[in-house]
């Protein structure tokens, strides 16, 4: 999905030290955007980390996954496909 222009990955960092996120991203050669939390996560009532939102073309959260996944590609792949706009 990395080459698919219709799929965008980003993350929200809630660590009070943004340098940790920069170091982690560089160390793992991740290039997707990292947003710095300004209180949004509390307002959105996110209490489990990681929490993953699958947002459809209309900007609505179609699926939410709370917690870690051992089978990331299998579990997330079908959700990505299900959020695509009909062609």
C-alpha positions as CSV (number, residue, x, y, z in Angstrom):
1,X,0.0,0.0,0.0
2,X,3.0,2.3,0.3
3,X,2.8,3.2,-3.4
4,X,-0.9,3.6,-3.4
5,X,-1.8,7.4,-3.6
6,X,-5.2,6.7,-2.2
7,X,-3.8,5.3,1.1
8,X,-2.2,7.6,3.6
9,X,-0.6,6.6,6.9
10,X,0.1,9.1,9.7
11,X,0.5,8.9,13.4
12,X,-0.2,11.1,16.4
13,X,2.6,11.2,18.9
14,X,1.5,11.9,22.5
15,X,4.9,11.7,24.1
16,X,5.8,15.1,25.8
17,X,9.2,14.9,24.2
18,X,8.8,15.2,20.3
19,X,12.5,14.3,19.9
20,X,11.8,10.7,20.8
21,X,9.3,10.4,17.9
22,X,11.8,12.0,15.5
23,X,14.6,9.6,16.6
24,X,12.2,6.6,16.4
25,X,11.0,7.5,12.9
26,X,14.6,8.1,11.7
27,X,15.9,4.9,13.2
28,X,13.2,2.8,11.5
29,X,13.3,4.8,8.3
30,X,9.6,5.7,8.5
31,X,8.6,8.6,6.3
32,X,4.9,9.0,7.0
33,X,3.7,12.2,8.8
34,X,3.8,12.4,12.6
35,X,1.4,14.8,14.2
36,X,2.1,16.1,17.7
37,X,-0.8,15.8,20.1
38,X,-2.1,19.1,21.5
39,X,-4.8,17.5,23.6
40,X,-6.8,16.0,20.7
41,X,-6.4,12.4,21.9
42,X,-7.9,13.3,25.3
43,X,-10.8,15.0,23.6
44,X,-11.3,12.1,21.3
45,X,-11.3,9.8,24.3
46,X,-8.4,7.7,23.1
47,X,-7.4,5.5,26.1
48,X,-5.7,2.5,24.4
49,X,-2.4,2.7,22.5
50,X,-2.0,2.1,19.8
51,X,-5.4,3.1,18.5
52,X,-5.8,2.9,14.7
53,X,-8.5,4.7,12.8
54,X,-9.5,3.8,9.2
55,X,-10.9,6.9,7.6
56,X,-12.9,6.7,4.4
57,X,-12.9,9.1,1.5
58,X,-15.7,11.1,3.1
59,X,-13.5,11.8,6.2
60,X,-15.6,9.5,8.5
61,X,-14.0,6.9,10.8
62,X,-15.1,3.6,9.2
63,X,-13.3,1.3,11.6
64,X,-11.4,1.7,14.8
65,X,-8.8,-0.8,16.1
66,X,-7.6,-0.5,19.7
67,X,-4.5,-2.2,20.8
68,X,-1.6,-4.0,19.1
69,X,-2.0,-6.5,16.3
70,X,0.2,-9.5,15.7
71,X,-1.2,-10.0,12.1
72,X,-1.1,-6.4,11.0
73,X,-1.2,-6.9,7.2
74,X,-4.1,-9.4,7.4
75,X,-6.1,-7.5,10.0
76,X,-5.6,-4.0,8.5
77,X,-5.6,-4.9,4.8
78,X,-9.3,-5.8,4.6
79,X,-10.2,-2.6,6.5
80,X,-8.2,-0.4,4.1
81,X,-9.9,-2.1,1.2
82,X,-13.4,-1.7,2.8
83,X,-12.9,2.1,3.2
84,X,-12.0,2.7,-0.4
85,X,-14.5,4.7,-2.5
86,X,-16.5,2.6,-4.9
87,X,-15.2,2.8,-8.4
